Amino acid sequence: MAVPDLMTVAVVFGLIFLIELPDKTFIATLVMSTRFRPLLVWIGVTAAFLVQTAVAVAVGGLLTRLPRTPVEVFATLMFLIGGVLLLKGASGADEEERETEDEFGAKANRQVKGWHIVTLCFGIIFLAEWGDLSQLLTASLVLKYHDPVSVFVGAFLALAAVSGLGALLGRALLAKMRLSTLRRVGGGVCLLLALLSTLQIAGVIGS
């Protein structure tokens, strides 16, 4: 088994963390943690992230077998689209926060106990994450770095960390920061990656 490259893990962790923190999944974890035991919520959410990350990395790994230039262009477009979507949605992030709390509050409004909480939280997040921006960017990062193991480790750790913050400190964090600001930061990072990837494709800088 390949040994993860710590630099790649760190870069992937930072990017996915910034993108996922202002995402609806963070709010969903927070809401479910107010209704159930936070540890059981975190286990269910993290298990869903484990599967979703594995799927994203597997898809990215399959795409790396295609001709290099089209693949690099596709990855660059994903970074560009991700940046634009984050920046475009930043202005409405705070209103979306309230809507997400209502949505997932209704989904978690069930009388379940013990490990059934894990199953419920797994199902809610598993369905919510399909085609999510973090999943698409995880696949794109595999295309960029050609290192599925490092990307998997970095992305999964970032998602596990975000869900942990949502379960334990979510309400306190939201009191000190605005989701709109976090989305602008994440969008800026995605656009920077798109720019760097474009320069690499053009041969201006090394890959």
Secondary structure by P-SEA (a helix, b strand, c coil): cccccaaaaaaaaaaaaaaacccaaaaaaaaaaacccaaaaaaaaaaaaaaaaaaaaaaaaaaaacccaaaaaaaaaaaaaaaaaaaaaccaaaaaaaaaaaaaaaaaccccccaaaaaaaaaaaaaaacccaaaaaaaaaaaacccaaaaaaaaaaaaaaaaaaaaccaaaaaacccaaaaaaaaaaaaaaaaaaaaaaaaccccc
